[in-house]
Amino acid sequence: MDSEEDDALQQDSTGLPAAPPVQQFYRPTKEVTLKTISLAEMLTSNHAIWQPEDFAYESPQEPTRSLFPESDVSWNRVQQPPEISASLNSVQPQQTELHKHQRTPQSPTPELIVSLIREMLTKQEMILDQQQSILRILNAKQPQDTDYVIEHGLLPVKDLLALNTLEQKLRAVDFKEKLINHLGLVGGFDTKDTVWRTMHRTISNDLAKSINWRGVNGKISLAALQIKDVVIDAVRKNVFSSTATNSEIENVMKRWLHLASDRDGGRKRRQKE
């Protein structure tokens, strides 16, 4: 009665109908039970200890790479498409066969070895023949010690009488060749130096004052003497002037004769006078 009166009072006071009674709803919960498993059952059983159904998560299966792969297994080849792997497999035997031919050269046959030995012996005989020919040429051209020796006091020519005597002796070919070899030992570092030394060894400076190239002004003509040819041939004996021409040698000879009056203090004496 009291509740009904209270409801009536509330309805009368607010002018609204009374609220219905509140109903409570309960959500059923799943019971999770834990089962105690012994260590022996854990090792022999295939079931996991705890497999909650609410968390169904599967990790992606990724290929694992071994730390010590076998020699015939390639990791990159496993991940390649089938058509690429097939093409690589077809190329690999060809490369292996090519490397095999490159690494194992063909062994020479006995016939080839005999042919090579004969060729080597033939070339060796040719080299020996060439060496013997060179030795014969050198021995033939090598003069003896007597080919350089001339009479003591014959050179340098000091006067006209000694010059005429020398010209007569130069008619003999052996003496002329001996004199050329003798003067060829004078040497020099170039054509000019060689000619200068050879002329100084052949003609004294006093006699050179009365000689010029063409014999003008009452002087003796060197161009008409045989000693001129001897000097030219002797200059060419030197390796540093062996290619000198007659014109080059003759020009130096002319210059040497022209300066005869200035040598041995002749220029200073003229300046004092």
C-alpha positions in Angstrom: 0.0 0.0 0.0 2.7 2.4 0.9 4.4 1.8 -2.5 1.3 2.3 -4.4 0.6 5.5 -2.5 4.1 6.7 -3.1 3.7 6.1 -6.9 0.5 7.9 -6.9 2.0 10.8 -5.1 4.9 10.9 -7.6 2.5 10.8 -10.5 0.4 13.4 -9.0 3.3 15.7 -8.3 5.0 15.5 -11.7 2.1 14.6 -13.9 4.1 11.7 -15.5 3.4 8.0 -15.3 5.5 5.9 -13.1 8.7 4.3 -14.5 8.8 0.6 -15.1 10.9 -1.5 -12.8 14.6 -2.0 -13.9 15.6 -5.5 -15.2 19.2 -6.7 -15.0 20.8 -8.8 -17.8 23.9 -10.9 -17.2 26.4 -11.9 -20.1 27.6 -15.4 -19.8 31.3 -15.6 -19.4 33.6 -18.5 -20.6 35.3 -20.2 -17.9 39.0 -20.7 -18.4 40.4 -23.7 -16.6 44.0 -24.4 -16.1 45.1 -27.9 -16.1 48.2 -29.0 -14.3 50.4 -31.1 -16.4 53.4 -33.0 -15.2 56.9 -32.6 -16.8 56.7 -36.1 -18.3 53.4 -35.4 -19.9 54.8 -32.1 -21.2 57.7 -33.8 -23.0 55.6 -36.7 -24.4 52.5 -34.8 -25.3 52.0 -33.0 -28.6 49.6 -30.5 -27.1 50.7 -27.1 -26.0 50.4 -26.1 -22.4 48.3 -23.0 -23.1 46.5 -22.3 -26.4 44.0 -19.5 -25.9 41.3 -19.5 -28.6 40.8 -15.7 -28.3 44.2 -15.0 -29.8 44.4 -16.9 -33.0 47.6 -15.4 -34.5 49.8 -17.2 -37.0 53.3 -15.8 -37.7 54.3 -15.8 -41.4 56.4 -18.6 -42.5 59.7 -17.2 -43.7 62.5 -19.3 -45.1 65.4 -19.6 -42.8 69.0 -19.5 -44.1 71.4 -22.0 -42.7 74.6 -20.8 -41.3 76.5 -23.5 -43.1 74.9 -24.0 -46.5 75.9 -26.9 -48.6 78.3 -26.2 -51.5 75.8 -27.3 -54.1 72.9 -25.1 -52.8 72.5 -21.5 -53.7 70.3 -19.2 -51.6 69.7 -16.8 -54.5 68.7 -19.6 -56.8 66.0 -20.7 -54.4 64.2 -17.4 -54.5 64.3 -17.1 -58.3 61.3 -17.8 -60.5 61.1 -21.2 -62.2 61.9 -19.9 -65.7 65.0 -18.1 -64.6 66.2 -21.1 -62.6 65.7 -23.3 -65.7 67.8 -20.9 -67.9 70.6 -20.7 -65.3 70.7 -24.5 -65.0 71.1 -24.8 -68.8 73.9 -22.3 -68.9 75.9 -23.7 -66.0 76.9 -27.0 -67.7 78.2 -25.0 -70.8 80.3 -22.8 -68.6 81.7 -25.7 -66.7 82.6 -27.5 -69.9 84.3 -24.3 -71.2 86.3 -23.9 -68.1 87.3 -27.5 -68.3 88.8 -27.0 -71.8 90.6 -23.8 -70.7 92.2 -25.3 -67.7 93.3 -28.5 -69.3 95.4 -27.7 -72.4 96.0 -30.3 -74.9 99.2 -32.2 -74.3 101.7 -32.0 -77.2 102.1 -35.1 -79.3 105.5 -36.8 -79.8 105.6 -35.7 -83.4 105.1 -32.0 -82.3 107.9 -32.3 -79.8 110.3 -33.8 -82.4 109.4 -31.0 -84.8 110.1 -28.3 -82.2 113.5 -29.8 -81.3 114.5 -29.9 -85.0 113.5 -26.3 -85.4 115.5 -25.2 -82.4 118.6 -27.1 -83.6 118.3 -25.5 -87.1 118.2 -22.0 -85.6 121.1 -22.8 -83.3 123.2 -23.9 -86.3 122.3 -20.7 -88.1 123.4 -18.6 -85.2 126.7 -20.4 -84.9 127.3 -19.9 -88.6 126.6 -16.2 -88.3 129.0 -15.9 -85.4 131.8 -17.6 -87.3 131.2 -15.3 -90.2 131.5 -12.2 -88.0 134.7 -13.5 -86.4 136.2 -14.2 -89.8 135.4 -10.6 -91.0 136.8 -9.1 -87.8 140.0 -11.1 -88.0 140.4 -10.2 -91.7 139.9 -6.5 -91.0 141.9 -6.3 -87.8 145.3 -4.9 -88.6 148.5 -6.2 -87.0 150.7 -4.0 -84.8 153.1 -3.5 -87.7 150.3 -1.8 -89.7 150.5 1.3 -87.4 154.2 1.7 -87.2 156.0 4.3 -89.3 159.5 5.6 -89.4 160.4 7.7 -86.4 160.6 11.4 -87.2 158.6 11.1 -90.4 155.7 13.2 -89.1 155.0 15.9 -88.8 156.5 17.1 -92.0 158.7 20.2 -91.2 159.9 21.4 -94.6 159.5 21.1 -98.3 162.2 18.4 -98.6 160.4 16.2 -96.1 157.1 16.9 -97.8 158.5 15.7 -101.2 160.0 12.6 -99.6 156.6 11.8 -98.0 154.8 12.2 -101.3 157.2 9.8 -103.0 156.6 7.1 -100.3 152.8 7.5 -100.6 153.0 6.1 -104.1 153.3 2.7 -102.4 149.9 1.4 -101.5 151.1 -0.5 -98.4 152.8 2.6 -97.0 149.8 4.7 -97.7 147.5 2.3 -95.9 149.9 2.1 -93.0 150.0 5.9 -92.7 146.2 6.1 -92.8 146.0 3.6 -89.9 148.6 5.5 -88.0 146.8 8.8 -88.3 143.5 7.2 -87.6 144.6 6.6 -84.0 144.7 10.4 -83.4 140.9 10.5 -82.8 138.7 13.4 -81.7 135.2 14.1 -80.4 133.8 15.4 -83.7 134.7 16.1 -87.3 136.3 19.5 -86.7 138.3 18.3 -83.7 139.5 15.1 -85.5 140.6 17.1 -88.6 142.4 19.7 -86.4 144.3 17.0 -84.5 145.2 15.0 -87.7 146.5 18.1 -89.5 148.6 19.1 -86.5 150.1 15.6 -86.4 150.8 15.6 -90.2 152.2 19.0 -91.0 154.1 21.4 -88.8 152.8 24.9 -88.3 155.9 26.5 -89.9 155.3 24.5 -93.1 151.6 25.1 -93.0 152.3 28.9 -93.4 153.6 28.2 -96.9 150.6 26.0 -97.9 147.1 26.8 -98.9 144.3 24.9 -100.6 144.7 26.1 -104.2 148.4 27.1 -104.1 147.8 30.8 -104.8 150.3 33.6 -104.0 153.3 31.3 -104.6 152.3 28.7 -101.9 152.0 25.0 -102.2 148.6 23.6 -103.1 147.4 21.0 -100.6 144.6 19.9 -102.9 147.2 18.5 -105.3 149.0 16.5 -102.7 148.4 12.8 -101.8 148.7 13.7 -98.1 145.2 15.3 -98.5 143.6 11.9 -99.3 145.5 10.3 -96.4 144.1 12.9 -94.0 140.5 12.4 -95.2 140.7 8.6 -94.9 142.3 8.9 -91.5 139.5 11.2 -90.2 136.9 8.7 -91.2 138.6 6.0 -89.1 137.2 7.8 -86.1 133.7 6.7 -85.1 132.7 10.3 -84.3 133.5 11.4 -87.8 133.0 8.3 -89.9 130.1 9.7 -91.8 131.7 13.1 -92.6 131.7 14.1 -96.2 134.8 15.2 -98.2 133.4 18.7 -98.3 133.1 18.9 -94.6 136.6 17.6 -94.0 138.1 19.8 -96.7 136.5 23.0 -95.3 138.1 22.3 -91.9 141.4 21.7 -93.5 141.2 25.0 -95.3 140.4 26.8 -92.1 143.3 25.1 -90.3 145.8 26.3 -93.0 144.3 29.8 -93.0 144.9 30.2 -89.3 148.5 28.8 -89.4 150.0 32.3 -89.1 147.9 33.1 -86.0 149.1 30.0 -84.1 152.2 29.7 -81.9 151.9 33.4 -80.9 151.8 34.8 -84.4 148.8 37.0 -83.8 150.4 38.6 -80.7 153.6 39.3 -82.6 151.7 41.1 -85.4 149.8 43.1 -82.8 153.0 44.3 -81.2 154.5 45.3 -84.5 
